[in-house]
Amino acid sequence: MQRNVQSRSPKKVALIVETSLASGRNILRGIARYVREHGPWAIYHQPRGLEEDVPQWIADWNGDGIIARVQTPSIARAVLATGLPAVDVLGMVPDVGLPLVHTDDRAVAEMAAQHLLERGFRRFGYCGISGAAWAEARQAAFAAAVRRAGFECAECLLPAESARASDWERQQNHLAQWVAGLPRPLGIMVCNDPRGELLLEACRRVGVAVPEEAAVVGVDNDEPLCEICDPPLSSVEPDHFHVGYRGAQLLDRMMSGGPPPEGPIYVPPLGVVTRLSSDVLAVDDPLLVRALSFIRRHACDGIGADDVLAQVPASRSTLQRRFRRHLGRTIHDEICRVRLRRVCELLDSTDLPIDEVAHRAGFVHRQYLGEVFKAQLGMTPAQYRRRVRDSGA
């Protein structure tokens, strides 16, 4: 007996999702998983960057639904003009009139704040993008989280990304001035990993040590980008895979005649991936971890490189190579950086004389402290103390 098998025509779905960022690629992976489990769909997609405008073919496209990372109002208008069921999986533009499936920005920011609070920071900063709804949501939630803990948060908003080198340099200089003017040590959340890379370079330009003076946490856990940063960038990992999966699930329901949701669907983040930018012990080298831990415990006790070597089963040349490869500095440099951090803490939180500050931080003479301090921070200890007090810290 021959069965009458009716073929099911696949739904035609356009994906306006970038392939240039890890977040977009993970969203595509989530969509692909849903299609494998519940398809078939005929997928229309071209490799693209997040900053690109809406593809021209969408105006005349005869499809069934759209999933888009709506970056601009023009993309929103073009998607709405098709009259097709559509889902936004970015949340960049507020009130676009499309159902939204997006990472939970509030939970992302609270996770970053908790990560920094657990490391004992009492000063905080946030670096974001002006006019981006998701970045502003992260800004508000991060500031609220540190305020609940009893602290304040400095903020720096950058304009939307530009491909022009002059704009990049202007943003870099703006960030450098912002960081240089903040009392330290502090913990900084950056709205995403690309801005985290900018911030780390800004810290380098003005001699702010990361993570000793400024611990930095980005968002998206774009692994190649995070690893190429100097130092490697810690990052909150949103669950973009399930943003894509649930976006596809919602679109499938709407293409079958179901109603859109009453409000946004938020997907919680997975956690913080800790790298050197926010935890100097988070390095994949047990010998280096051991040496750094000893330095941070005893740098202010007057130790030198020989004392560190006595704690680690490695030759001087081997350990020095590991310090240079992972941190870009020598054992002696690391000891001086930890001592200077203690100096800044004492100048900030006590009225101790400079001589006593030098002694407690492991400097034999006040004069030597002054030379090292000015070489690294561009001012004397007394000038630093006045600046901190004048800023109301």
C-alpha positions in Angstrom: 0.0 0.0 0.0 1.5 3.3 -1.0 1.4 6.2 1.5 0.3 9.6 0.4 3.2 11.7 1.7 2.7 15.4 1.4 5.9 17.4 1.2 6.1 20.3 3.6 7.3 23.5 1.9 10.1 25.1 3.9 9.5 28.5 5.4 11.6 31.2 3.9 13.4 33.2 6.6 15.8 36.1 6.1 18.6 36.5 8.7 19.9 40.1 8.9 22.6 39.1 11.5 26.3 40.0 11.3 29.0 37.5 11.0 31.8 40.0 12.0 31.2 39.7 15.7 31.2 36.6 18.0 27.8 37.7 19.4 26.2 37.6 15.9 27.9 34.3 15.0 26.6 32.7 18.2 23.1 34.0 17.5 23.3 32.3 14.1 24.4 29.1 15.8 21.3 29.2 18.0 19.1 29.8 15.0 20.7 26.9 13.2 20.1 24.6 16.2 16.4 25.5 16.2 16.1 25.0 12.5 17.7 21.5 12.7 15.2 20.6 15.4 12.1 22.2 14.1 12.7 23.0 10.4 12.9 22.9 7.5 13.5 26.6 6.8 15.0 28.1 3.6 17.5 30.5 5.0 18.4 33.8 3.2 21.6 35.2 4.7 24.7 37.0 3.5 27.9 37.6 5.5 27.8 41.2 6.9 29.0 43.6 9.5 26.9 45.0 12.3 27.3 48.5 11.0 26.1 47.7 7.5 22.7 49.1 6.3 19.8 47.0 5.4 20.3 44.7 2.4 18.7 46.1 -0.7 17.0 42.8 -1.7 14.8 42.9 1.4 12.4 45.4 -0.2 11.3 42.9 -2.9 11.8 39.7 -1.0 8.9 37.2 -1.0 9.5 35.4 2.2 7.8 34.3 5.4 9.7 35.9 8.3 12.8 37.9 9.4 15.2 37.7 12.3 17.3 40.9 12.4 19.9 42.6 14.6 18.3 46.0 14.2 21.2 48.4 14.4 19.6 51.5 13.0 16.1 53.0 12.6 16.5 52.6 8.8 16.9 48.8 9.2 13.8 48.8 11.5 11.7 50.7 8.9 12.8 48.4 6.1 11.9 45.3 8.1 8.5 46.7 9.2 7.8 47.7 5.6 7.8 44.1 4.5 4.8 43.4 6.6 6.3 40.0 7.5 6.6 38.5 11.0 9.9 39.7 12.3 12.0 39.5 15.5 14.8 41.9 16.7 17.7 40.2 18.5 19.8 43.2 19.2 17.8 45.9 21.1 20.0 48.7 19.8 17.2 51.1 18.8 14.4 51.7 21.4 10.7 51.5 20.5 11.2 50.0 17.0 7.9 48.2 17.0 9.3 44.7 16.7 9.3 41.9 19.2 12.6 41.7 21.0 14.7 38.7 22.2 17.8 39.9 23.8 20.4 39.2 26.5 19.4 40.4 29.9 21.4 43.7 30.1 20.6 44.2 33.8 21.8 40.8 34.7 25.0 41.3 32.6 25.8 44.5 34.5 25.0 43.1 37.9 27.3 40.1 37.2 30.2 42.5 36.2 29.6 44.6 39.3 29.6 41.5 41.6 32.8 40.3 39.9 34.6 43.5 40.8 33.1 43.9 44.2 34.3 40.5 45.2 37.8 41.7 44.4 37.6 44.4 47.0 37.2 47.5 44.7 35.6 50.6 46.2 35.7 52.8 43.1 34.1 52.1 39.9 33.7 53.3 36.3 31.6 52.4 33.3 32.5 53.0 29.7 29.6 52.8 27.3 28.1 54.0 24.0 25.7 57.0 23.9 22.4 56.4 22.2 22.5 52.6 22.3 19.6 51.3 24.4 21.4 48.1 25.5 24.6 50.0 26.5 22.6 52.6 28.5 20.6 49.7 30.2 23.9 48.2 31.2 25.2 51.6 32.4 22.1 52.1 34.6 22.2 48.6 36.1 25.9 48.7 36.8 25.7 52.1 38.5 22.7 50.9 40.6 24.5 47.7 41.7 27.6 49.5 43.0 25.4 52.2 44.7 23.6 49.4 46.5 27.0 48.3 47.8 27.7 51.8 49.0 29.9 53.2 46.2 29.7 55.6 43.3 30.4 55.0 39.6 32.1 57.4 37.2 30.8 57.2 33.6 32.3 57.8 30.2 30.1 57.5 27.1 31.6 57.2 23.6 29.8 57.9 20.3 28.8 55.0 18.1 31.7 53.3 16.3 33.3 54.8 13.3 35.6 53.3 10.7 37.6 56.5 10.4 41.1 56.4 12.0 40.7 60.0 13.2 37.5 59.2 15.1 39.2 56.1 16.7 42.1 58.3 17.8 39.8 60.9 19.2 37.9 58.2 21.2 41.2 56.8 22.4 42.4 60.2 23.7 39.0 60.9 25.3 39.2 57.6 27.2 42.8 58.2 28.2 42.0 61.6 29.7 39.0 60.0 31.5 41.0 57.2 33.0 43.9 59.4 34.0 41.6 61.7 36.0 40.1 58.9 38.1 41.4 58.0 41.6 42.7 54.5 41.7 42.5 51.5 42.2 39.2 51.1 40.5 37.1 48.5 38.7 35.7 49.4 35.3 32.9 47.7 33.3 33.0 48.3 29.6 29.8 47.8 27.6 31.4 45.4 25.1 34.7 43.8 24.3 35.7 46.1 21.4 35.4 49.1 23.8 37.3 47.1 26.3 40.2 46.9 23.9 40.0 50.6 23.5 40.0 51.2 27.2 43.0 48.9 27.8 45.0 50.8 25.2 44.0 54.1 26.9 45.2 52.8 30.2 48.5 51.9 28.6 48.9 55.4 27.2 48.6 57.1 30.5 50.5 54.5 32.5 47.6 53.1 34.4 48.5 49.5 35.3 45.9 46.8 34.5 44.8 45.1 36.7 46.8 46.6 39.6 45.4 50.1 39.2 42.3 49.5 37.0 40.6 46.1 36.7 38.6 45.9 33.5 35.6 43.7 32.5 34.0 43.7 29.0 31.0 41.9 27.7 30.5 39.2 25.0 33.5 37.0 25.6 34.7 37.4 22.0 37.6 35.0 22.7 40.1 36.1 19.9 39.6 39.7 20.8 39.8 39.2 24.5 43.0 37.1 24.2 44.7 39.5 21.9 44.2 42.4 24.4 47.1 43.4 26.6 46.4 42.2 29.2 43.8 39.6 28.1 40.3 41.0 28.8 37.9 39.5 31.3 34.4 39.4 29.9 30.8 38.6 30.9 29.5 35.9 28.6 26.0 36.5 27.5 24.0 33.5 26.2 23.8 34.7 22.6 23.2 31.1 21.5 19.9 30.9 23.3 19.0 34.5 22.1 19.2 33.0 18.6 17.4 29.9 19.5 14.5 31.7 21.3 14.4 34.3 18.6 13.9 31.5 16.0 11.3 29.8 18.3 9.3 33.1 18.6 9.5 33.8 14.9 8.3 30.2 14.1 5.3 30.8 16.4 4.5 34.1 14.8 4.8 32.7 11.2 2.2 30.0 12.3 -0.2 32.8 13.2 0.6 33.1 16.9 0.6 36.5 18.6 3.8 38.4 19.4 4.8 38.5 23.1 3.5 41.3 25.3 7.0 42.4 26.2 10.7 41.7 25.5 12.1 38.2 26.2 15.4 38.5 28.1 18.0 35.7 28.2 20.3 35.6 31.3 24.1 35.6 30.9 26.3 32.5 31.5 28.9 34.0 33.7 32.2 36.0 33.8 35.2 34.6 32.0 38.1 35.8 34.2 41.3 36.8 32.5 44.3 38.9 33.5 42.5 42.3 33.1 40.5 41.8 36.3 42.4 39.1 38.2 46.2 39.1 38.1 46.2 35.5 39.4 44.0 34.2 36.5 46.9 33.1 34.3 47.4 29.7 32.8 50.9 29.3 34.3 51.2 27.8 37.8 54.7 29.1 38.3 53.7 32.6 37.5 50.6 32.4 39.7 52.7 31.3 42.6 55.2 34.1 42.0 52.5 36.8 41.6 50.7 35.6 44.7 53.9 35.9 46.7 54.6 39.3 45.4 51.1 40.6 46.2 51.4 39.3 49.8 55.0 40.5 50.5 55.9 43.3 48.1 55.6 45.9 50.9 57.9 43.8 53.1 60.9 44.9 51.2 61.4 41.8 49.1 63.4 41.7 45.9 63.6 39.4 42.8 65.8 36.9 44.7 63.1 36.4 47.3 60.5 35.7 44.6 62.9 33.2 42.9 63.3 31.4 46.3 59.6 30.6 46.2 59.4 29.2 42.7 61.2 26.2 41.2 62.5 28.0 38.1 65.6 29.7 37.0 65.9 33.5 37.0 65.9 33.6 33.2 62.9 31.3 32.9 60.8 33.2 35.4 61.8 36.6 33.8 60.7 35.3 30.4 57.3 34.2 31.8 56.8 37.6 33.4 57.7 39.4 30.2 55.5 37.1 28.0 52.4 37.3 30.2 52.7 40.7 31.8 55.1 42.7 29.7 57.3 43.6 32.7 60.0 42.2 34.9 59.8 40.7 38.4 61.2 44.0 39.8 58.7 46.0 37.8 55.9 43.9 39.3 57.1 44.4 42.8 57.3 48.2 42.2 53.7 48.2 40.8 52.3 46.5 43.8 54.1 48.9 46.1 52.8 51.9 44.2 49.3 50.6 44.5 49.7 50.4 48.2 51.2 53.9 48.2 48.1 55.2 46.4 45.8 53.4 48.8 47.6 55.0 51.8 47.7 58.5 50.3 44.0 58.2 49.5 42.7 56.7 52.7 45.1 58.0 55.5 46.8 61.2 56.6 50.1 59.4 57.2 53.2 61.4 56.4 54.9 60.6 53.1 57.9 59.1 55.0 55.6 56.7 56.8 53.7 55.9 53.5 57.1 55.0 51.9 58.1 52.8 54.8 54.7 50.9 54.9 54.9 50.3 51.1 58.4 48.9 51.2 60.4 51.9 49.9 63.6 52.4 51.9 63.7 56.2 51.3 61.1 58.8 50.7 63.3 60.2 47.9 63.3 56.9 46.0 59.5 56.7 46.4 59.2 60.2 44.9 61.3 59.3 41.9 59.5 56.0 41.1 56.1 57.6 41.8 56.7 60.5 39.5 58.2 58.3 36.7 55.1 56.1 36.8 52.2 58.5 37.6 53.6 61.8 36.4 53.2 63.6 39.7 54.6 63.5 43.2 52.9 61.6 46.1 51.9 64.9 47.6 50.3 66.1 44.3 48.5 62.8 44.0 47.1 63.1 47.5 45.9 66.7 46.8 44.2 65.6 43.6 42.4 62.8 45.3 41.2 65.0 48.1 40.1 67.7 45.7 38.1 65.2 43.7 36.1 64.3 46.8 37.2 60.7 46.8 
